[in-house]
Amino acid sequence: MERVSWKIQAGMWVLAIGGITTVVLQHPLRTVDAAAATQKASNSSWTTYGGSNDDAQYSALKQINRTNAKELQQVWFYPAGNNGFRYGSNPLVIDGVMFVYGKNNAVVALDATTGKEIWVYDTHDPRLISHRGMTYWESKDHSDRRILFSMNNRLHALDARTGKDIESFGDHGAVDLRLGLGRDPSTIRQIQSNTPGRVFENLYITGSATGEEYDSPPGDLRAFNVVSGKLVWQFHTVPHPGEMGYDTWPKGAYKYAGGTNNWGEFSIDEKRGIVYFPLGSPTYDFYGADRIGANLFSDCLLALDARTGKYIWHFQTTHHDLWDYDLETGPKLMTIEHDGKMVDVVVQAGKNGFVYVFDRTNGKPIWPIEERPVPKSDVPGEESWPTQPFPTHIPPFARQKFTPDMVNPYIADPKEREAIKKEVEEARQEGIFTPPSLATTMETPGNNGGGNWGSGAIDPTTNTFYVVSKDAPSLLHLEAKPPKRQIAGSPETQGYAVYLQNCQTCHGDHRQGQPPAIPSLEGVIEKAGADRVRNAVHNGLAPMPAFPDLDTADIDHLIAYLKAPDKANLSPEVKARLLAPPVPTTKLGPGGRRYWTGYGYMNSSEGLAAISPPWSSLTAYDMNKGDMKWRIPLGEVSELVAKGIRNTGSYWPRGGAVITAGGLIVVGTRSDAKLHIYDKDTGRQISEIQMPGGPEGIPTVYEVNGREYIALSARLSSDKVVGDQPKSMENPTGPVAQTQGYYAYALPESSRAKK
């Protein structure tokens, strides 16, 4: 076992972990007087994704509190239509105006007190958009106010007052984000992040979503001038020759390696001018023979100078990631009492269930982090890293092991339960860093588990850190991908061949999917439309990667099959030939031997989790001590509640919570379609509101004319939508009122007047 070793060398902190020496530079403190005022204002309004640039997900408002939260009523609803946000949105509110995505991904300004439209910007294209939110900027004299958002890999700027394009920004109102990455722009299917960027002074700072496949583009971090759209700085997350970390990759890897991107939240210490990026895994996620080495800056919490993009410090939480252990949850900036002193820290939650805490200025861990030996990969060509970092003080917030006695007891079919127990027993499982294998390996809490986007929130008045998490074990099984094999036959038959070779691993033999993460494709063309399916295959749709090797004819055939699967006709012999693995090449590296695996989500045929509940939890930590205060199941599953089965946790939440000065935790869960309100000190549920749609994303808490509101987005399940109207059990052929959109809640006027 190797412990983290720190020393001062040449005026710099130097960290030695498992043979890697990480240089951590000291950074001079810089104070911006206006920053404190901006941060204070943002904690009582909602001008930025997550509420503030420190990503606290905290509101200083307290009109709605423990004593009256049960009186909350819906005050307005704005419908977003079937083609609105996909995974939840966090609305902005500035001077009584709310900015949201509406039907067909239109950008919409609403009266925040009534939900009535002020203006609508028609995007003319309901495809790729930064659906989790937008970014607001205004000049010092307030004369120039802008809304920035990404669509189809371009960063757009609108006049916040009128909704008109700002033609002077970039090229006639937009900046092509595919440019300047060292790759042919025409080969980049997706680069924009679904999470909005942040504004610091006159800079728009952004990460990216690169896709999960081989040959994905790199996740460079960039800052653009918010007025002109010109690039100001760029940080290579896959280092170029001469840059720090270049020697942790094969020579020339920057030309082909991808990922290492920030696709979730990030935060900014405005007083110091430091931006903190949690970075994701390199691609391909589960096999790294073409990227031998530790792979900086993948899976790092990375601190940069917000004005220049210059490196300050980093800490890598997973070396040579083979598990898709992205850091996604926004880093939370806190000031805690530690060893008798007040220390400014940054707190990071991981997919693996760990909490990491560092000194904000230099990256030194507040509590020890040990490098421990981990299992070795047995996959040809792979060189897994021999050690990984383990926090030693703060207990994990998610389960990190799945044993046979933990199989979900609520799976109805006993034979299915026994089959899952056998899978668990036979899988290789030697801790959270068990490398994927040509056999089956277990990953817990899973590549879609632990802390995800929007998961963290803080209470700066009590130094409490809250995490919304999920336990979602995965079974990984690497195998060589069959080469592209075409056959003769009808479009439906050719489409079935495309499906078998590209879609079956995740969506199943009969298109049943693995809800809630991987949807069923039964009737998907009728429900979603051919254009949306085509876009998802072409550009990817998280967690599904893009499929760059499928041409237009392939996708046309796939759509024909999905529209009429009964018309496909393949003999067992042809099907076996299509799925026959290739003979692996002996060449390693780019263009050489490659292996794939599905994400391996473990669900029952009923769509329930394979592991026992709770499937999602809300955990509170006292960060002065690094102790867990409490942990509760977060939400429930409506179908199980109807059977008298409670406290299972939601399956699965997407998004996170907001903490308020009124003593509340406000969070929505989709599987029971409820807005939950808990006591922030004890975790006791104070109230819950049944919603018509399933809430997702991060709530927005704001005040207009002395009245406090809570707003959040909700969407439909895919099996409840036909075209652009939800089905009605009472009138299945006729349209009914929309339930997907934005809901706003407040205290009744009469109740508020009494306070």
Secondary structure, DSSP 8 states (H G I E B T S, - for coil): -EE-EEEEETTEEEEEETTEEEEE--------HHHHHHHHHHTTSB-STTSSTT---EE---SS-TTTGGG-EEEEEEE--TTS-SS----EEETTEEEEE-GGG-EEEEETTT--EEEEE--S--SSB-TT--EEEE-TTS--EEEEEEETTEEEEEETTT--B-TTTTTTSEEETTTTSSS-GGG-S--S-SS--EEETTEEEE-----SSTT--B--EEEEETTT--EEEEE-SS--TTSTTGGGS-TTGGGT-EE----S--EEETTTTEEEEE---EESSS--GGG-S--TTTTEEEEEETTT--EEEEEESSSS-SS-----S--EEEEEEETTEEEEEEEEE-TTS-EEEEETTT--BSS-EEEEE-----STT----SEEEEESSS--SS-----GGGB-TT-S-HHHHHHHHHHHHHSB-SSTT----SS-EEESS-TT-EEEEEEEEEETTTTEEEEEEE---EEE--EE--------S-HHHHHHHHHHHHTHHHH-TTS--BTTTB---TTHHHHH-HHHHHHHHHH-BTTB---TT--HHHHHHHHHHHH-GGG----HHHHHHHH------S--STTS--EE----B-B-TTS-BSB-S-SEEEEEEETTTTEEEEEEE----HHHHTTT------S---B--EEETTSEEEEEETTTTEEEEEETTT--EEEEEE-SSEEEEEEEEEEETTEEEEEEEEE--GGGEETTEE--SSSTTS------EEEEEE--HHHHHH-
